[in-house]
Amino acid sequence: MLIAAAIYDGAVFYSRWSGNRAAEREASASEAERDRKVIEMVGGDQLKILSFYVIPGAIRAGAHANICYGVNGAKTVRIEPPVENVYPALTRCVQVSPRRDTEYKLVAEDGAGHTVSQSFVLKVAQ
């Protein structure tokens, strides 16, 4: 009787273990497929500026604005005039506080020497 119980317990354990492994593999494959689709939507490994904008579009002198950007396939990113804490990201915002109207330019570079850029002007009311 003890041997039958041990065999039954082993079969139940194996069945649950096997089912869990199959579910984990299926979830992993589903996640990989979602990741692949996201990468394709943003341009694969192609160097591309996905977004570059400011919120709000106009401020008073001494106030703050958020410059938001998103790049794909970039090895380095910079904003001119220089803004701190800028690095390649699909979506990121940094705070600025210019004293007068300022043109900001986002420059993204890949490892092969290609560059893309985009710019806008942040209006500052005196």
Chimera marker file (.cmm) of the C-alpha trace (Angstrom):
<marker_set name="trace">
<marker id="1" x="0.000" y="0.000" z="0.000" r="1" g="1" b="0" radius="0.5"/>
<marker id="2" x="2.869" y="2.372" z="0.813" r="1" g="1" b="0" radius="0.5"/>
<marker id="3" x="4.456" y="1.783" z="-2.595" r="1" g="1" b="0" radius="0.5"/>
<marker id="4" x="1.157" y="2.572" z="-4.381" r="1" g="1" b="0" radius="0.5"/>
<marker id="5" x="0.835" y="5.848" z="-2.438" r="1" g="1" b="0" radius="0.5"/>
<marker id="6" x="4.418" y="6.807" z="-3.307" r="1" g="1" b="0" radius="0.5"/>
<marker id="7" x="3.808" y="6.060" z="-7.002" r="1" g="1" b="0" radius="0.5"/>
<marker id="8" x="0.579" y="8.082" z="-6.939" r="1" g="1" b="0" radius="0.5"/>
<marker id="9" x="2.298" y="11.036" z="-5.227" r="1" g="1" b="0" radius="0.5"/>
<marker id="10" x="5.158" y="10.876" z="-7.732" r="1" g="1" b="0" radius="0.5"/>
<marker id="11" x="2.753" y="10.860" z="-10.663" r="1" g="1" b="0" radius="0.5"/>
<marker id="12" x="0.823" y="13.854" z="-9.291" r="1" g="1" b="0" radius="0.5"/>
<marker id="13" x="4.053" y="15.754" z="-8.596" r="1" g="1" b="0" radius="0.5"/>
<marker id="14" x="5.433" y="15.025" z="-12.079" r="1" g="1" b="0" radius="0.5"/>
<marker id="15" x="2.144" y="16.014" z="-13.730" r="1" g="1" b="0" radius="0.5"/>
<marker id="16" x="2.063" y="19.377" z="-11.933" r="1" g="1" b="0" radius="0.5"/>
<marker id="17" x="5.774" y="19.997" z="-12.544" r="1" g="1" b="0" radius="0.5"/>
<marker id="18" x="5.410" y="19.185" z="-16.245" r="1" g="1" b="0" radius="0.5"/>
<marker id="19" x="2.312" y="21.393" z="-16.571" r="1" g="1" b="0" radius="0.5"/>
<marker id="20" x="4.079" y="24.310" z="-14.893" r="1" g="1" b="0" radius="0.5"/>
<marker id="21" x="7.096" y="23.989" z="-17.201" r="1" g="1" b="0" radius="0.5"/>
<marker id="22" x="4.840" y="23.990" z="-20.264" r="1" g="1" b="0" radius="0.5"/>
<marker id="23" x="3.023" y="27.106" z="-19.003" r="1" g="1" b="0" radius="0.5"/>
<marker id="24" x="6.360" y="28.856" z="-18.354" r="1" g="1" b="0" radius="0.5"/>
<marker id="25" x="7.606" y="28.030" z="-21.870" r="1" g="1" b="0" radius="0.5"/>
<marker id="26" x="4.364" y="29.302" z="-23.392" r="1" g="1" b="0" radius="0.5"/>
<marker id="27" x="4.514" y="32.548" z="-21.380" r="1" g="1" b="0" radius="0.5"/>
<marker id="28" x="8.153" y="33.056" z="-22.337" r="1" g="1" b="0" radius="0.5"/>
<marker id="29" x="7.409" y="32.532" z="-26.025" r="1" g="1" b="0" radius="0.5"/>
<marker id="30" x="4.470" y="34.947" z="-25.813" r="1" g="1" b="0" radius="0.5"/>
<marker id="31" x="6.633" y="37.594" z="-24.119" r="1" g="1" b="0" radius="0.5"/>
<marker id="32" x="9.368" y="37.175" z="-26.735" r="1" g="1" b="0" radius="0.5"/>
<marker id="33" x="6.803" y="37.642" z="-29.513" r="1" g="1" b="0" radius="0.5"/>
<marker id="34" x="5.458" y="40.837" z="-27.872" r="1" g="1" b="0" radius="0.5"/>
<marker id="35" x="9.020" y="42.160" z="-27.521" r="1" g="1" b="0" radius="0.5"/>
<marker id="36" x="9.732" y="41.395" z="-31.183" r="1" g="1" b="0" radius="0.5"/>
<marker id="37" x="6.590" y="43.279" z="-32.261" r="1" g="1" b="0" radius="0.5"/>
<marker id="38" x="7.533" y="46.325" z="-30.145" r="1" g="1" b="0" radius="0.5"/>
<marker id="39" x="11.016" y="46.394" z="-31.681" r="1" g="1" b="0" radius="0.5"/>
<marker id="40" x="9.523" y="46.194" z="-35.178" r="1" g="1" b="0" radius="0.5"/>
<marker id="41" x="7.042" y="49.001" z="-34.395" r="1" g="1" b="0" radius="0.5"/>
<marker id="42" x="9.814" y="51.363" z="-33.317" r="1" g="1" b="0" radius="0.5"/>
<marker id="43" x="11.975" y="50.583" z="-36.319" r="1" g="1" b="0" radius="0.5"/>
<marker id="44" x="13.966" y="47.472" z="-35.443" r="1" g="1" b="0" radius="0.5"/>
<marker id="45" x="17.626" y="48.386" z="-35.082" r="1" g="1" b="0" radius="0.5"/>
<marker id="46" x="17.266" y="51.365" z="-37.463" r="1" g="1" b="0" radius="0.5"/>
<marker id="47" x="18.439" y="54.720" z="-36.042" r="1" g="1" b="0" radius="0.5"/>
<marker id="48" x="15.321" y="56.799" z="-35.550" r="1" g="1" b="0" radius="0.5"/>
<marker id="49" x="13.989" y="59.654" z="-33.409" r="1" g="1" b="0" radius="0.5"/>
<marker id="50" x="10.631" y="58.436" z="-32.164" r="1" g="1" b="0" radius="0.5"/>
<marker id="51" x="9.641" y="61.634" z="-30.363" r="1" g="1" b="0" radius="0.5"/>
<marker id="52" x="11.030" y="65.027" z="-29.337" r="1" g="1" b="0" radius="0.5"/>
<marker id="53" x="8.778" y="67.613" z="-27.707" r="1" g="1" b="0" radius="0.5"/>
<marker id="54" x="8.433" y="69.966" z="-24.737" r="1" g="1" b="0" radius="0.5"/>
<marker id="55" x="5.702" y="70.291" z="-22.101" r="1" g="1" b="0" radius="0.5"/>
<marker id="56" x="4.506" y="73.011" z="-21.784" r="1" g="1" b="0" radius="0.5"/>
<marker id="57" x="5.364" y="74.650" z="-25.102" r="1" g="1" b="0" radius="0.5"/>
<marker id="58" x="5.839" y="78.076" z="-23.480" r="1" g="1" b="0" radius="0.5"/>
<marker id="59" x="6.891" y="79.117" z="-19.970" r="1" g="1" b="0" radius="0.5"/>
<marker id="60" x="7.576" y="82.233" z="-17.913" r="1" g="1" b="0" radius="0.5"/>
<marker id="61" x="11.178" y="83.133" z="-17.062" r="1" g="1" b="0" radius="0.5"/>
<marker id="62" x="12.332" y="81.033" z="-14.088" r="1" g="1" b="0" radius="0.5"/>
<marker id="63" x="9.743" y="78.291" z="-14.657" r="1" g="1" b="0" radius="0.5"/>
<marker id="64" x="10.502" y="74.696" z="-15.632" r="1" g="1" b="0" radius="0.5"/>
<marker id="65" x="9.580" y="72.692" z="-18.715" r="1" g="1" b="0" radius="0.5"/>
<marker id="66" x="10.069" y="69.024" z="-19.527" r="1" g="1" b="0" radius="0.5"/>
<marker id="67" x="11.841" y="68.052" z="-22.718" r="1" g="1" b="0" radius="0.5"/>
<marker id="68" x="10.755" y="64.557" z="-23.698" r="1" g="1" b="0" radius="0.5"/>
<marker id="69" x="12.409" y="62.368" z="-26.291" r="1" g="1" b="0" radius="0.5"/>
<marker id="70" x="12.549" y="58.819" z="-27.560" r="1" g="1" b="0" radius="0.5"/>
<marker id="71" x="15.122" y="57.219" z="-29.832" r="1" g="1" b="0" radius="0.5"/>
<marker id="72" x="15.676" y="53.815" z="-31.333" r="1" g="1" b="0" radius="0.5"/>
<marker id="73" x="18.951" y="52.276" z="-32.464" r="1" g="1" b="0" radius="0.5"/>
<marker id="74" x="21.077" y="55.062" z="-30.939" r="1" g="1" b="0" radius="0.5"/>
<marker id="75" x="24.404" y="54.531" z="-29.246" r="1" g="1" b="0" radius="0.5"/>
<marker id="76" x="24.656" y="58.144" z="-28.038" r="1" g="1" b="0" radius="0.5"/>
<marker id="77" x="22.180" y="60.984" z="-27.630" r="1" g="1" b="0" radius="0.5"/>
<marker id="78" x="22.695" y="64.642" z="-26.801" r="1" g="1" b="0" radius="0.5"/>
<marker id="79" x="20.587" y="67.758" z="-26.595" r="1" g="1" b="0" radius="0.5"/>
<marker id="80" x="22.016" y="71.120" z="-27.631" r="1" g="1" b="0" radius="0.5"/>
<marker id="81" x="22.410" y="73.396" z="-25.771" r="1" g="1" b="0" radius="0.5"/>
<marker id="82" x="23.682" y="70.776" z="-23.313" r="1" g="1" b="0" radius="0.5"/>
<marker id="83" x="21.134" y="69.216" z="-20.961" r="1" g="1" b="0" radius="0.5"/>
<marker id="84" x="22.213" y="66.844" z="-18.180" r="1" g="1" b="0" radius="0.5"/>
<marker id="85" x="21.170" y="63.189" z="-17.801" r="1" g="1" b="0" radius="0.5"/>
<marker id="86" x="20.460" y="62.529" z="-21.473" r="1" g="1" b="0" radius="0.5"/>
<marker id="87" x="21.005" y="59.007" z="-22.779" r="1" g="1" b="0" radius="0.5"/>
<marker id="88" x="19.422" y="56.642" z="-25.338" r="1" g="1" b="0" radius="0.5"/>
<marker id="89" x="15.900" y="55.626" z="-24.295" r="1" g="1" b="0" radius="0.5"/>
<marker id="90" x="12.595" y="54.777" z="-25.942" r="1" g="1" b="0" radius="0.5"/>
<marker id="91" x="10.964" y="57.418" z="-23.774" r="1" g="1" b="0" radius="0.5"/>
<marker id="92" x="12.540" y="59.875" z="-21.349" r="1" g="1" b="0" radius="0.5"/>
<marker id="93" x="11.932" y="63.415" z="-20.055" r="1" g="1" b="0" radius="0.5"/>
<marker id="94" x="14.418" y="65.897" z="-18.586" r="1" g="1" b="0" radius="0.5"/>
<marker id="95" x="13.735" y="69.226" z="-16.927" r="1" g="1" b="0" radius="0.5"/>
<marker id="96" x="15.015" y="72.550" z="-18.264" r="1" g="1" b="0" radius="0.5"/>
<marker id="97" x="14.632" y="76.151" z="-17.139" r="1" g="1" b="0" radius="0.5"/>
<marker id="98" x="15.871" y="78.553" z="-19.852" r="1" g="1" b="0" radius="0.5"/>
<marker id="99" x="15.848" y="82.323" z="-19.272" r="1" g="1" b="0" radius="0.5"/>
<marker id="100" x="14.927" y="83.236" z="-22.864" r="1" g="1" b="0" radius="0.5"/>
<marker id="101" x="13.567" y="81.611" z="-26.027" r="1" g="1" b="0" radius="0.5"/>
<marker id="102" x="15.811" y="78.635" z="-26.720" r="1" g="1" b="0" radius="0.5"/>
<marker id="103" x="16.122" y="76.285" z="-29.662" r="1" g="1" b="0" radius="0.5"/>
<marker id="104" x="16.768" y="72.732" z="-28.469" r="1" g="1" b="0" radius="0.5"/>
<marker id="105" x="18.217" y="70.174" z="-30.847" r="1" g="1" b="0" radius="0.5"/>
<marker id="106" x="18.251" y="66.422" z="-30.243" r="1" g="1" b="0" radius="0.5"/>
<marker id="107" x="21.101" y="64.572" z="-31.955" r="1" g="1" b="0" radius="0.5"/>
<marker id="108" x="21.185" y="60.768" z="-31.963" r="1" g="1" b="0" radius="0.5"/>
<marker id="109" x="24.108" y="58.727" z="-33.300" r="1" g="1" b="0" radius="0.5"/>
<marker id="110" x="24.467" y="55.010" z="-33.932" r="1" g="1" b="0" radius="0.5"/>
<marker id="111" x="27.672" y="52.997" z="-33.784" r="1" g="1" b="0" radius="0.5"/>
<marker id="112" x="28.174" y="53.191" z="-37.570" r="1" g="1" b="0" radius="0.5"/>
<marker id="113" x="28.554" y="56.981" z="-37.778" r="1" g="1" b="0" radius="0.5"/>
<marker id="114" x="24.980" y="57.792" z="-38.829" r="1" g="1" b="0" radius="0.5"/>
<marker id="115" x="23.202" y="60.711" z="-37.152" r="1" g="1" b="0" radius="0.5"/>
<marker id="116" x="19.653" y="62.015" z="-37.036" r="1" g="1" b="0" radius="0.5"/>
<marker id="117" x="18.465" y="65.243" z="-35.454" r="1" g="1" b="0" radius="0.5"/>
<marker id="118" x="15.339" y="67.194" z="-34.716" r="1" g="1" b="0" radius="0.5"/>
<marker id="119" x="14.718" y="70.571" z="-33.061" r="1" g="1" b="0" radius="0.5"/>
<marker id="120" x="12.091" y="72.882" z="-31.595" r="1" g="1" b="0" radius="0.5"/>
<marker id="121" x="11.983" y="76.302" z="-29.895" r="1" g="1" b="0" radius="0.5"/>
<marker id="122" x="10.855" y="76.676" z="-26.288" r="1" g="1" b="0" radius="0.5"/>
<marker id="123" x="9.259" y="80.136" z="-25.880" r="1" g="1" b="0" radius="0.5"/>
<marker id="124" x="9.967" y="82.030" z="-22.642" r="1" g="1" b="0" radius="0.5"/>
<marker id="125" x="7.803" y="84.999" z="-21.664" r="1" g="1" b="0" radius="0.5"/>
<marker id="126" x="9.697" y="87.714" z="-19.806" r="1" g="1" b="0" radius="0.5"/>
<link id1="1" id2="2" r="1" g="1" b="0" radius="0.2"/>
<link id1="2" id2="3" r="1" g="1" b="0" radius="0.2"/>
<link id1="3" id2="4" r="1" g="1" b="0" radius="0.2"/>
<link id1="4" id2="5" r="1" g="1" b="0" radius="0.2"/>
<link id1="5" id2="6" r="1" g="1" b="0" radius="0.2"/>
<link id1="6" id2="7" r="1" g="1" b="0" radius="0.2"/>
<link id1="7" id2="8" r="1" g="1" b="0" radius="0.2"/>
<link id1="8" id2="9" r="1" g="1" b="0" radius="0.2"/>
<link id1="9" id2="10" r="1" g="1" b="0" radius="0.2"/>
<link id1="10" id2="11" r="1" g="1" b="0" radius="0.2"/>
<link id1="11" id2="12" r="1" g="1" b="0" radius="0.2"/>
<link id1="12" id2="13" r="1" g="1" b="0" radius="0.2"/>
<link id1="13" id2="14" r="1" g="1" b="0" radius="0.2"/>
<link id1="14" id2="15" r="1" g="1" b="0" radius="0.2"/>
<link id1="15" id2="16" r="1" g="1" b="0" radius="0.2"/>
<link id1="16" id2="17" r="1" g="1" b="0" radius="0.2"/>
<link id1="17" id2="18" r="1" g="1" b="0" radius="0.2"/>
<link id1="18" id2="19" r="1" g="1" b="0" radius="0.2"/>
<link id1="19" id2="20" r="1" g="1" b="0" radius="0.2"/>
<link id1="20" id2="21" r="1" g="1" b="0" radius="0.2"/>
<link id1="21" id2="22" r="1" g="1" b="0" radius="0.2"/>
<link id1="22" id2="23" r="1" g="1" b="0" radius="0.2"/>
<link id1="23" id2="24" r="1" g="1" b="0" radius="0.2"/>
<link id1="24" id2="25" r="1" g="1" b="0" radius="0.2"/>
<link id1="25" id2="26" r="1" g="1" b="0" radius="0.2"/>
<link id1="26" id2="27" r="1" g="1" b="0" radius="0.2"/>
<link id1="27" id2="28" r="1" g="1" b="0" radius="0.2"/>
<link id1="28" id2="29" r="1" g="1" b="0" radius="0.2"/>
<link id1="29" id2="30" r="1" g="1" b="0" radius="0.2"/>
<link id1="30" id2="31" r="1" g="1" b="0" radius="0.2"/>
<link id1="31" id2="32" r="1" g="1" b="0" radius="0.2"/>
<link id1="32" id2="33" r="1" g="1" b="0" radius="0.2"/>
<link id1="33" id2="34" r="1" g="1" b="0" radius="0.2"/>
<link id1="34" id2="35" r="1" g="1" b="0" radius="0.2"/>
<link id1="35" id2="36" r="1" g="1" b="0" radius="0.2"/>
<link id1="36" id2="37" r="1" g="1" b="0" radius="0.2"/>
<link id1="37" id2="38" r="1" g="1" b="0" radius="0.2"/>
<link id1="38" id2="39" r="1" g="1" b="0" radius="0.2"/>
<link id1="39" id2="40" r="1" g="1" b="0" radius="0.2"/>
<link id1="40" id2="41" r="1" g="1" b="0" radius="0.2"/>
<link id1="41" id2="42" r="1" g="1" b="0" radius="0.2"/>
<link id1="42" id2="43" r="1" g="1" b="0" radius="0.2"/>
<link id1="43" id2="44" r="1" g="1" b="0" radius="0.2"/>
<link id1="44" id2="45" r="1" g="1" b="0" radius="0.2"/>
<link id1="45" id2="46" r="1" g="1" b="0" radius="0.2"/>
<link id1="46" id2="47" r="1" g="1" b="0" radius="0.2"/>
<link id1="47" id2="48" r="1" g="1" b="0" radius="0.2"/>
<link id1="48" id2="49" r="1" g="1" b="0" radius="0.2"/>
<link id1="49" id2="50" r="1" g="1" b="0" radius="0.2"/>
<link id1="50" id2="51" r="1" g="1" b="0" radius="0.2"/>
<link id1="51" id2="52" r="1" g="1" b="0" radius="0.2"/>
<link id1="52" id2="53" r="1" g="1" b="0" radius="0.2"/>
<link id1="53" id2="54" r="1" g="1" b="0" radius="0.2"/>
<link id1="54" id2="55" r="1" g="1" b="0" radius="0.2"/>
<link id1="55" id2="56" r="1" g="1" b="0" radius="0.2"/>
<link id1="56" id2="57" r="1" g="1" b="0" radius="0.2"/>
<link id1="57" id2="58" r="1" g="1" b="0" radius="0.2"/>
<link id1="58" id2="59" r="1" g="1" b="0" radius="0.2"/>
<link id1="59" id2="60" r="1" g="1" b="0" radius="0.2"/>
<link id1="60" id2="61" r="1" g="1" b="0" radius="0.2"/>
<link id1="61" id2="62" r="1" g="1" b="0" radius="0.2"/>
<link id1="62" id2="63" r="1" g="1" b="0" radius="0.2"/>
<link id1="63" id2="64" r="1" g="1" b="0" radius="0.2"/>
<link id1="64" id2="65" r="1" g="1" b="0" radius="0.2"/>
<link id1="65" id2="66" r="1" g="1" b="0" radius="0.2"/>
<link id1="66" id2="67" r="1" g="1" b="0" radius="0.2"/>
<link id1="67" id2="68" r="1" g="1" b="0" radius="0.2"/>
<link id1="68" id2="69" r="1" g="1" b="0" radius="0.2"/>
<link id1="69" id2="70" r="1" g="1" b="0" radius="0.2"/>
<link id1="70" id2="71" r="1" g="1" b="0" radius="0.2"/>
<link id1="71" id2="72" r="1" g="1" b="0" radius="0.2"/>
<link id1="72" id2="73" r="1" g="1" b="0" radius="0.2"/>
<link id1="73" id2="74" r="1" g="1" b="0" radius="0.2"/>
<link id1="74" id2="75" r="1" g="1" b="0" radius="0.2"/>
<link id1="75" id2="76" r="1" g="1" b="0" radius="0.2"/>
<link id1="76" id2="77" r="1" g="1" b="0" radius="0.2"/>
<link id1="77" id2="78" r="1" g="1" b="0" radius="0.2"/>
<link id1="78" id2="79" r="1" g="1" b="0" radius="0.2"/>
<link id1="79" id2="80" r="1" g="1" b="0" radius="0.2"/>
<link id1="80" id2="81" r="1" g="1" b="0" radius="0.2"/>
<link id1="81" id2="82" r="1" g="1" b="0" radius="0.2"/>
<link id1="82" id2="83" r="1" g="1" b="0" radius="0.2"/>
<link id1="83" id2="84" r="1" g="1" b="0" radius="0.2"/>
<link id1="84" id2="85" r="1" g="1" b="0" radius="0.2"/>
<link id1="85" id2="86" r="1" g="1" b="0" radius="0.2"/>
<link id1="86" id2="87" r="1" g="1" b="0" radius="0.2"/>
<link id1="87" id2="88" r="1" g="1" b="0" radius="0.2"/>
<link id1="88" id2="89" r="1" g="1" b="0" radius="0.2"/>
<link id1="89" id2="90" r="1" g="1" b="0" radius="0.2"/>
<link id1="90" id2="91" r="1" g="1" b="0" radius="0.2"/>
<link id1="91" id2="92" r="1" g="1" b="0" radius="0.2"/>
<link id1="92" id2="93" r="1" g="1" b="0" radius="0.2"/>
<link id1="93" id2="94" r="1" g="1" b="0" radius="0.2"/>
<link id1="94" id2="95" r="1" g="1" b="0" radius="0.2"/>
<link id1="95" id2="96" r="1" g="1" b="0" radius="0.2"/>
<link id1="96" id2="97" r="1" g="1" b="0" radius="0.2"/>
<link id1="97" id2="98" r="1" g="1" b="0" radius="0.2"/>
<link id1="98" id2="99" r="1" g="1" b="0" radius="0.2"/>
<link id1="99" id2="100" r="1" g="1" b="0" radius="0.2"/>
<link id1="100" id2="101" r="1" g="1" b="0" radius="0.2"/>
<link id1="101" id2="102" r="1" g="1" b="0" radius="0.2"/>
<link id1="102" id2="103" r="1" g="1" b="0" radius="0.2"/>
<link id1="103" id2="104" r="1" g="1" b="0" radius="0.2"/>
<link id1="104" id2="105" r="1" g="1" b="0" radius="0.2"/>
<link id1="105" id2="106" r="1" g="1" b="0" radius="0.2"/>
<link id1="106" id2="107" r="1" g="1" b="0" radius="0.2"/>
<link id1="107" id2="108" r="1" g="1" b="0" radius="0.2"/>
<link id1="108" id2="109" r="1" g="1" b="0" radius="0.2"/>
<link id1="109" id2="110" r="1" g="1" b="0" radius="0.2"/>
<link id1="110" id2="111" r="1" g="1" b="0" radius="0.2"/>
<link id1="111" id2="112" r="1" g="1" b="0" radius="0.2"/>
<link id1="112" id2="113" r="1" g="1" b="0" radius="0.2"/>
<link id1="113" id2="114" r="1" g="1" b="0" radius="0.2"/>
<link id1="114" id2="115" r="1" g="1" b="0" radius="0.2"/>
<link id1="115" id2="116" r="1" g="1" b="0" radius="0.2"/>
<link id1="116" id2="117" r="1" g="1" b="0" radius="0.2"/>
<link id1="117" id2="118" r="1" g="1" b="0" radius="0.2"/>
<link id1="118" id2="119" r="1" g="1" b="0" radius="0.2"/>
<link id1="119" id2="120" r="1" g="1" b="0" radius="0.2"/>
<link id1="120" id2="121" r="1" g="1" b="0" radius="0.2"/>
<link id1="121" id2="122" r="1" g="1" b="0" radius="0.2"/>
<link id1="122" id2="123" r="1" g="1" b="0" radius="0.2"/>
<link id1="123" id2="124" r="1" g="1" b="0" radius="0.2"/>
<link id1="124" id2="125" r="1" g="1" b="0" radius="0.2"/>
<link id1="125" id2="126" r="1" g="1" b="0" radius="0.2"/>
</marker_set>
